[in-house]
Amino acid sequence: MITVSLCLAGMAVAGCETMQGAGRDMQTAGQLLTEQAANGQVQMGQAPVAPAADPYMAPAVTPAPY
């Protein structure tokens, strides 16, 4: 019983690391796609669109309380 529970715990930890790595890969792919789109706009003679703010960064100005 202990062996089975240790194996299940090990698989759970490995699964979390795998999902975290996949998330980082997806984020990197999204950034590369955004950069390529901006480069394509520049090559076509259009001004690139300003990138959106990073959703993971804290806001520059804290909102005023109600």
N, C-alpha and C positions, 0 to 999 in steps of 0.2 A: 504494500500500500504506500509506503514512504517513497519507494522508487518511482511509482507511477506519479505521485504528486510532484516529485522533483522534476520529472520529465515534462509534466504539464506546465510547471512554473517556468522552466527553461524555454519552452516553446512560446509562452506568452511574452516573455522578455524579448526574445528574438523577433517576434511579430511586431512589437512596438518599435524596435529599432528599424525594421524593414519599412514600416509605414512612414517613419520619420525621414528616412533616407529617400523614399519615393516622393514625399512632399517637397524635399529640398530639390530633387531633380526636376519636378514639375515647375517649381518657382524659377529655377535657372532657365528652363526651356521657355517659359513665358517672358522672361527678361530678354533673352536672345531674339525671340520673335518680335518683341516690341522694338528692339534696336534695328532689326532688319527692315521692319516696316518704315521706320523713320528714315533709314538710308534710302529706301526705295522712293519715298516721297521727295527727298532731296534730289535724287537722280532724275526724277520726273519734272523738277523745277518748282515743286510746291514747298512751302514752308512746313517743316515738321510740326506736328501737334505737340504741345508741351506735355511731358509725361505726368500722369496722375501722381498725387502724393502717395508715399509709401504707407499702406494701411497699418503697418506694424509699428510706425513711429508715433511718439506722443505728439499731440497738437502743439504748434508753435506758441499759441496763445491759449491760456486756460479760459474756458467760457465763464462768463459772469454768473453768479448764482441768481436764482429767481427772486 
